[in-house]
């Protein structure tokens, strides 16, 4: 299956979603463990109405000092 930048997550296979979430959680945990940040936030963002500038669904990890 080809995942286009404008695609919704609903057509993703279980395997792809598990891989995607696993990747994000690992990066989130890594940032948290570095001790560089006071808090690390991991969230899903979609579209301009949620404060994002990208029209396709995406996750963000933000480190707050």
Secondary structure, 3 states (H helix, E strand, C coil): CCCCCCCCHHHCCHHHHHHHHHHHHHHHHHHHHCCCCCEEEEEEECCHHHCCCCCCCEEEEEEEC
